[in-house]
Amino acid sequence: MTDQNPPATPLPPTPPATPAPATGGNPAAATPPATGAAPVPAAQASAVPLPGVALVSIDEFKKSKLVTAEIISAEAHPKADRLVVLQIKIGERTKQIVAGIRQFYPPETLVGRTIIVVDNLQPTKLRGLESFGMLLAVRLPDGGVKLVSTDGPVPSGLEVS
């Protein structure tokens, strides 16, 4: 039996690989800019403080302990229309925080949510009740507020990095 297929044509040689650009360990740095966007010169990319905003060093920032917390109870503050008194669970611990979110979140809608809190904030009294931390929230352009949380279920007490 004879082979009916024609002989294979040789492939052209493969060009040598181009080395990847140096990214300093940052994978996002290797991503090309969007079509029509010019790269930002290094001088413009440096940190320029906003007027009236003090810059903090990375060491100062690292002093803040941000963790996940589950809201286990929420009640309207008895002496303030805008405050909510939250009992939160951080791992096996519980603590109270007082937050100015009542006009955006009725207390009964908060129970069971996982939020991000500053766990090592010095305690303070707000309208007579002690608060042992602070939740993180985003102020919207229209004046509203959205709580900072995780994008899916996670246990309480996890460190945020």
N, C-alpha and C positions, 0 to 999 in steps of 0.2 A: 504494500500500500504506500502511495506517495503522499507527501504533505501538500495540501492544496492552498495553504496560507502563504501569502507573499512574505519575503524576509522582513523582519522588524527594522524600522528606520532608527538609527541611533539618535538619542536625545541630545540636545545641545548642552554644553557644559554648564553647570550651575555657577552663577556668579558668587564671588566670595561674600560672606556675611558681613554686614556693616555693624560695627560695635554699637551697642545701645548707648544713648546719652546718659551721662552721669546724673543721677537724681538725688544723691545724698541720702539714699535710703527711703525716699519719699516716692511711692509708686504713682501718686497723682501728678508729680512733676513731669513724668514721662508722657502724660496724656497731651496730645496736641490740642491747641486752642480750637474753639468752635469756629466753624466756617465764618470768615469775615472778621474774626476777632484778632486783634494784634496782641502779641505777648506784652505783659506789663514789664517795663524796665525795672531793674532791681532798685533803683533810687526811689521809684514811686511805690514799690511794694513794702518799703520799710514802715515800721510802726510810727505813725504820726498821731500824737494824742489829740483828742478832741478838746476844744476849749473847756476848761473847768473840770476835766476828767483826769484824775491822777493815774498814771500807769503803776501797776504792781509787778514786782519781780516774780519769776516762776517759783522761787522759794516761798514768797508770801502767799501765793495762790495755793501751793501745796499744803499750807496749814489748814485750809478749809476741808472738812471731811464731808463729802457728798455721798449719800447712801440712798438706797431704795427703802421706802416705807409704805406699809399698808395702813390705810385709814380704817380704824376699827369702830370709831364712833365720832359723831359730829353733832354739835348743838349750837344754836344761836347764843351768842354772848349775852348775858342778862343785862349788861349795862352799855351795850354799843350796837347800833344798827348795822354796822358794816363788818363786824368781827364774827368769826366762827371759832369755836373751841373744839379742837380735834384731839382725839386720843389716837396715837399712831403706834404701830408695832414695827420695831427695827430688830430683826432677828428674834431673839427671845425677850428683848426688853420692850417696855411700853413707856411712852412719854407724852406729855401734853405740849401742843403748840397752838398758838392763837394767831389766826391769819385774817387779813382784811379782804376776804373774797365773798362775803355773804351776798352782795348785790349781784354777783355773777353766778354763784353756785348755791342753791338751797341746800342746807345741811344734809337733808335726807338723800341727796343725790351723790354725796361724797363717800359714803361708807362702801368699803370694798375696793376702792381705787388704789392703785399703786402710784406713788408720787416720788419725786426726788426732793430730799431735804438736806439742809445744812445741819449736821448732827452735833457739831462741836461749837455752836454759837453760845456765847455767854447768856445765861437766863436773864429775862427782863419781864417786868410787869406791864401788861396792857389792860388798862381799865380795871385794875385790881386783881387780874388773874395772871399767874406766871406762865411764860412761854419758854420752852426749853429747846428751841430750834426754829428753823424757818423753812417753809416750803418754797420751791422755785416756781415761778409763773412768768408768762410772757405777756407784756402789755401790747395789745393790738392797736393799729392806727386809729380805729374807730373808738378807742377808749375801753374796749372789752379786755378780758383776761382769759388766758388758757393756761391750765396747769401743765407743768413739765412732767412727763411721765415716760415710761418705756413703751416701745412699739409692740409689746406682747407681754404675756404673763411671765413674771420673774418672782423669785422669793424676796421677802423683805430682808433688809440688812446687807445687801450687796453693795460693795464700794463702786461708786461711779468714777470712771477715769476718762 
